[in-house]
Amino acid sequence: MDPRNLEEQMAALRARVWRLEQTLADHGIELREEPVARPAPAPVVEPTAAPVAAQAGVGQVRGPAQAAPPAPQFAAVAVGDSAHEERSLESRIGSQWFNRIGILAVLIAAAWFLKLAIDNHWIGPLGRVLIGLVAGAGLIAWSERFRTRGYAAFSYSLKAVGSGVLYLSLWAAFSLYQLVDSTVAFAAMIAVTAFNGFLAWRQDAELLALYAIVGGFSTPLLLSTGENHEVALFTYLLLLDAAVLLLVALKPWSRLLCAAFAGTVFFFAEWSLQYYDASEFGTTAFFLAVFFLIFAWAPRLVRLRAEGGNPHAGWDGLALAVVPLVNAGLGFLGFYLMLENAGSAGAEPWVAVAFAAFYLLLLRFPARGAIHGSATATSTLHLTIAVVFLTIAIPLKTHGRWLTIGWLAEGGALVWLARRAQSRLLRVLAVLCLALGLAVLVTVNPPASTTPIFNERFGTYLFAIAVCAFVAWLAVKAPALEQDHFSALAWPTIAIGAGLAVNVLILLAVGWEIHAYWWFLRYSGDWNLVHDYRMYAQFTYSAFFMLFGATLLTLGFWRRTAFLRWQALVVLAVSIGKVFTVDVSELSQGYRILSFLGLGALLLGVSFVYQRDWLNLRKAENKTT
């Protein structure tokens, strides 16, 4: 074998090992050689042992067999080790921070050199631009030499410097010297960006792709003339976003998606603040819809890294959760403001409905689940966004009692869907919608009416009672799930809450009607009613509480449910407290007698029923004790 070929192969092998070590070091893994255990020294053989060995038929005396020294072993240093953390920080400062500061310094130096060349007229405008273009291209070509020798990070830094010099040279050719028009400069900058993106894809270099994205979004800033070029600007941004979408679908580069989204939002918001007018509604709405669709669909295409040892899990989380949420909010806000500016406020609720329908439609398309559970998380997020938009559409379209009815109807529908789909998320969203509807019902009452019972307020309460009864029935009939045993929103818990809500709403609804009835009679002109208004109202309250408590207790014994009986006992306890405190002072002697007589008869009847023990409650108590 030719010794020169052997030396070349050894050199190539050492270079590959060196590149491997550098790659591991960039990911926070340092290789160290484990100490090799030295073999124990051979025991000294006594001279008298030789004849014994010879008699045994052994030709010569040998020491104990010595094992060959083991090959060097390497172990990854734990990230939590303090010494490694110190070296890792030093490595980051030296190889990354200083590197980026160096890139910035070189770019600043190049810009100052161009200014110095301009001020001193050393080189003509064409020569200055050509020198910049040649220097930038030369740096990019020279960087490949370092990449092939294992210095990938330094190579990408040189590419970034070279690309920056190219961008500055093209900007100078257009803006400073007017050597080329905007179309030529724009096409040349696009070519630089596309070349960097192609290299990033071929070399599997996310850092280089980030440099390309930064350069791509810098192009409109460098070539800005202060004029409104909406179609050209947004078309360019769409092409750039489409390229990013293709890259994140092929490579696990979620940071690119976050950067592209931030750049697109910046340019769209900046343009809208400066140039948007109602006459451009159609064009702007088209581009806004396309931008929204791109970033709404992106989380279902983005390729994620494996779970284990992923140093960019935070960026993956941003791409999967934050970008879709912000995109949905900003997209709706954009259409809302444009419609408001155009005087089409009536269409705003339908925009929310359209957004909800879109996210419900997305649920029918499969999501890429590179990480365990990411597909489920994306579907969950889209379902949540859809429900939120439906909830927003209701107050945008309705007000007053229809707002309450809308939220309660949505909550009841979500409970029905949650039971059919066995979705805990839908259960949570349903409870939130029901809570919103009940909160508005109790705090923002519809106006009272002179007609008792047959009025808007009582009708709204009846609808709320019906919805809560429907929810309680669904929850009681829902199958028990193991994962709900320790859940705060398990079906039994929802059934109890809905049942309590039914009874509380009945008390509130009838109580408001009693109050409104006597209040309007008070102002009917009859002096006796004005004087005795409070007394009649308090007596009616007491009578209703007793009647309602007795009804609940009867239902509790009939249905054999302790839940209803305990509610009846609570209502009766409230009645007892009211009769002995309020009625004593507020009622006249005749009504006071009736109040105490009715309460006493009711309580004696309740006591007799419990003493007869028709439901064998005492046996059940003895068994438990």
Secondary structure, 3 states (H helix, E strand, C coil): CCHHHHHHHHHHHHHHHHHHHHHHHHCCCCEEECCCCCCCCCCCCCCCHHHHHHHCCCCCCCCCCCCCCCCCCEEECCCCCHHHHHHHHHHHHHHHHHHHHHHHHHHHHHHHHHHHHHHHCCCCHHHHHHHHHHHHHHHHHHHHHHHHCCCHHHHHHHHHHHHHHHHHHHHHHHHHCCCCCHHHHHHHHHHHHHHHHHHHHHHCCHHHHHHHHHHHHHHHHHCCCCCCCHHHHHHHHHHHHHHHHHHHHHCCCHHHHHHHHHHHHHHHHHHHHHHCCHHHHHHHHHHHHHHHHHHHHHHHCCCCCCCCCCCCHHHHHHHHHHHHHHHHHHHHHHHHHHHHHCCCHHHHHHHHHHHHHHHHHHCCCCCCCCCCCHHHHHHHHHHHHHHHHHHHHHHHHCCCHHHHHHHHHHHHHHHHHHHHHCCHHHHHHHHHHHHHHHHHHHHCCCCCCCCCCCCHHHHHHHHHHHHHHHHHHHHHHCCCCHHHCCCCCCHHHHHHHHHHHHHHHHHHHHHHHHHHHHHHHHCCCCHHHHHHHHHHHHHHHHHHHHHHHHHHHHHHHHHCCHHHHHHHHHHHHHHHHHHHHHHHHHCCHHHHHHHHHHHHHHHHHHHHHHHHCCCCHHHHHHHHC
